[in-house]
Amino acid sequence: MRRAIELAELGMGNTSPNPMVGCVIVHQDQVIAEGYHEYYGGPHAEPNAISQVNDQSVLQEATVYVTLEPCAHFGKTPPCANLLVDKGVKEVVIGAVDTNPLVGGKGMEILRNAGVMVISGILEAEVRYQNRRFFTYIEKQRPYIILKWAQTQDGFVARENYDSKWISNQYSRQLVHRWRAEEDGIMVGTNTARYDNPKLDVRDWDGKNPTRIVIDRMLQLSQELSVFDQSQSTICFNLVKDEKSENIEYIKLDPDFALGEIFRVLYQRKIQSILVEGGTFLLQKLIDAELWDEARVFTGQINFGKGIAAPQVQGKMIHKSEVFGDELKVWSK
């Protein structure tokens, strides 16, 4: 199962809105095939692994280890539970039950009704953590929300004129580009879009660009800013208009909207996870509303003396490391 989890991780950033899934097939105590869900719309982990088995007849004596319950419904691909039954697999070991209502135990039911021995709950916590984006999306009906910022040694995210370049080093910034490639969306508020003019794309890493999400209540931001350059899918939440043109969609909110409304809209658009890159006003609003799941905080080696204070977050620290002099702490709610 640990090997299956390792395989599943290879799909990071490419499977959404599906989960990451890995599969290992064992025959007579030997691994005979491996597979993982490589990209959304492509074959799932189980058929990818099965296709690697030269002599398909041995599957009748094999044990299939899969990180997530085999699917039981027709989507982009046929049900994996039915495939395992058709191949005559004798035993299936499952990491975690898929809580998607379309599956939710139905996969195991298909297997057991066909006489397949099913064992579940193996390394379940690890599997659920690996697929925390998927499970949050399914169970809370909102995207998984990751907050990210860089702060100085003395606790500021920007100078008084909103200038924030550069608090973290180039290696930390490259890591952020990797993170961008792993999430479906990337969000900023009005001030960050105005003063930083970020591209919010993936340049220093190999991967897909996330959907850009901008909050601009009165549509006061200049259309010359990078976020409106049409180069990637962009959503602008505002109080003025609903409009869609080329790669930009304007979504009108009620004047008294709550932040949760934004995430309900993004959930409906199958955006499973979001990286929020500031600034302090938006980040603190999300923290205060308890609309966050992770906070990734870099502390650079410089001091500003005065400026815009960093957000204040309380939670459980789940990771601490050094990135070539920068300190990185990751908190969970």
N, C-alpha and C positions, 0 to 999 in steps of 0.2 A: 504493500500500500504506500509506503514511503517513496518507492520508485515511481509509482503512479502519480503521486503528488508532484514529484520533480518533473515528470513529463507534462502534467497539466500546466505548470508554470510557463512552459514554452509558448503557450497560446496567449500570454499576457498582452492585452491591448488590441487583440485581433478577433475575439470571440463575441464581444458584446453585441446585442443584449443577452446572448447565451452565456452560460457559465464556462469556466475553464474546467476541462475534464481530462484525466489521464487514465490509461488502461494498460494492464500487464496480463499476459496469458501465460500460465504455468502448466506444464505437462511433465509428469514424473519428476517433480522437484526441479525442473529446469525451465527457465524463462525461454519461451519459444517465439514470443512476439510482443511488440510494444506499439502503442499509438496514442495520439492525443488529438483533441479538437483543435485544428490549426487555425481556422478562420470561420467567421459567421457565414452560413450558407453552404459550407463545405461539409464533408462527412464528419460524423461524430467520432469520439475516441474509439468506441467499440468496433465499428466497421473498419477503421484505419488499422487497428491491431489485427483483426481477423484476416484482413487482406494480406498480411505478412506471413500467414501460416501456409506453408507449401502443401502439406498433406492435411486437408480440411477434416478428414475422418478422425484425427486425433483430438479434435475439439470435443468429441463425445466423452473423452476421458480427462478433459482439461478443467482447470479452475481459472475463472476470469476475475481479476481484481480491477475494480473501477471506482474512481473517487466519488462519483455521484450516481445516484440511482438511475439506471437506464431509462430513457424516455419511453413514453407509452402512447404518444400521439404523433400524427402526421403534421410536420411543419415544413421546413425547407428540405428535410430528409425523412425517410420512413422511420417507424419506431424501432429503437435499438433493442428493446425487450423482446420484440417479436423475432428479430434477427438472431438473438442468442438462443431462443427456443428452436427456431428453424435449423440452427447448426447443431442442436442436440447437446449443448454445453451442460455438464453435469452439476457444476457448482459456480455460484457467483458471489463474490465478496464485495460489499459496498461500503464506502466510507461514510457518506451522509445521505439521508433521504432528501429528495428534491421537493421543496415546499411549494413549488409552482403548482397551482391548482390543476393544471393540465397533466401533471404527473402525480405528485403527492401520494405515493404509495401504490399507484396503479401499475408502475413498472414491476415492482416486487410481486404484486398480485398476479400479473401475467406469468412471471417466471415460476412462482410456486404452484399455480394452477396447472402448469405443464410438467410438474414433478422435479423442477430444478431446486437443488438445495440453495437457500439464500441466507447469507449472514450479513448483518448490517451494523453500522455504528463503529467501524474500525477506524481509529484516528479521526473521529468525527469532528472534534474541535479544530484540528489542523485543517481539515477540508473546508469547514465552514469559514475559518479565518481566511483561507486562500480565496474563497469565493464570497468575501464579505460584501463586495459591491453587488453581486447578484442577489444574495439573500436580503440585503437591505432594500433593494429595488422591489423584490417580490413581497416581502413581509411588511415593509413600512410604506410602500407605494410612493417612494421618492428616490432620487439618486443618492448614492453614497457621497458624502460631502467631505472633501479634504481641504483644510485651510493651510495655506503656506505663506510664510513671510520671512524676511531677513531683518535682523535688528542689530544695532550696535552694542558694544560692551555696556554702554550706559543706558540702553533701553529705548532707543529711537529707531523708527523705520524710515524717517526722511528728515531733511532739514526743514526749517520754517517755510521755505519757499517751495516745498514739496519735492525737492531734488533728493533722489535716493541712490544715485549711482556713485560708486559701487560699494555696497556694504559687504557682500559676500564675494568670494574669489571665483575665478573662471571655472574651477572644477565643480564647485557647488552649483554654479549656473548651468553647467553641462548636465549635472544630475537632474536639475529641474526640467530640462528639455526631455530627458528620459521619462520623467514623471508625466509630462504633458502627453507623450506618445502612448501612455498607459491608460489615460482617462478619456471619456467620451466628450466632456465639455471643459471649458476653462472660463472662469468668470472674473470680471473686474467691475468696480464701481465707476462713477462718473469722474472723480478726481484722478484716479489712476490712469484712466484712458486719456484724460486731458493733459496731465503733466508728464507722464512717463511715455505716452504715445507707444505702447507696446504692440508688437506684431502678434503675440500670443500664438505663435506657430512652433513647429519643431525644426530647428536648424542645426543644433549641435548634437543630434542623435538621429538614428535611422528609425522612422516610424511615421504613422499617420498624424495629420494635424487634427486637434480636437475642434469641436464646434465652439466658436467664440460666443460668449454670453456677456452682454453689456447692459448695465442699468443706467438709463439716461431719462429721468422723469419727464423733463420738458423738451427733450430733443435739442439741447443746447450745444452738444458736442459738434465740432467741425467735421464735415464729411470728408475732409482731407486727412483725417487721422487714419493710421494704419488699420484699425479695426474695421473700417468701412471700405477697404480697398478691393472687396469682392474676391479676394484670393482664396478664401475658404468660407465654409458655412458659418453664418453669423446670425445671432438672435439679439434683438435690442428690445428690452422691456421698457415701456414708457407709459405716460398718461394721456397721450395725444392721439395716436392712430394705430389701426391695424393695416398692415400693408406688406406685400411680398414682392420683391423684385430681384431677379437673378439669384445671388447667393446671400441676400440679406432679408430677414423677416422681422418686421416690427410688430410687437404684440402689445396691445393696449391693456393696461391694468386699471382696476377701479382706484379712485383717488385715495381711498383708505385701505389699500391692499396690505396684506400681511406677507412677509417673506415666504411663508409656506406656500402661498399661491403660485409663486414663481416655480417652486420645485414640483408642484403638481402639474404645471404645464410641461415642464421638462420631462417628467415621468411619462406623460401622455405621448411625448415625442421619442420615447424609448432611449432617453439619455440616462444611462445607468450610473454614471459617476461623474463628479465635477471636481476640478482643482480650482480653488478660489485663491487668486493671487492679490487680494487686497484692494484698497488700503485699509487703514485702521478702522475707519468708520464702518465700512461694510463688514469687515471681519468681526469687529466687536458686536455689531448687530446680530450676526449669526450666532456668536458665542452666547450672547444674552438670551436669544430665543431658543437656545439648545438645538440649533439646526446645524450640527456638525458631527462628524464621526472620528476624524483624525485631525491633528494639527502638527504640521511639520515646520519646525522653527530653526533657522540658521542664526547663529550669533557670530558676527564677524570680529575682526581684531581691531576695529577702529572705534573712536568716540566722536560724537557730534557736539557734546556739551549741552545743546538745547535743540529742540525740534519737535516733530510729531511723535508722540509716545507710541510704543508698540502695544498691541492688544494684550489683554490680560486673560489668560486661559487657565482653568483648573481641570485636572483630569489625572489619568494614570499614565506615567511615563513608560512607554513600551519599548523605546529604543534610544540609545545614546551613542554617538560616534563622532570621530573627527574627520573632516574632509579637508586635508591639507591646511590645517590651521583653523578653519571654521569649525565651530561646534554645531552639531545637528542633534536636536532632540525631537522625538516624535511622541505625541500624547494621544491617548484615546479617551473618549468621553466616559 
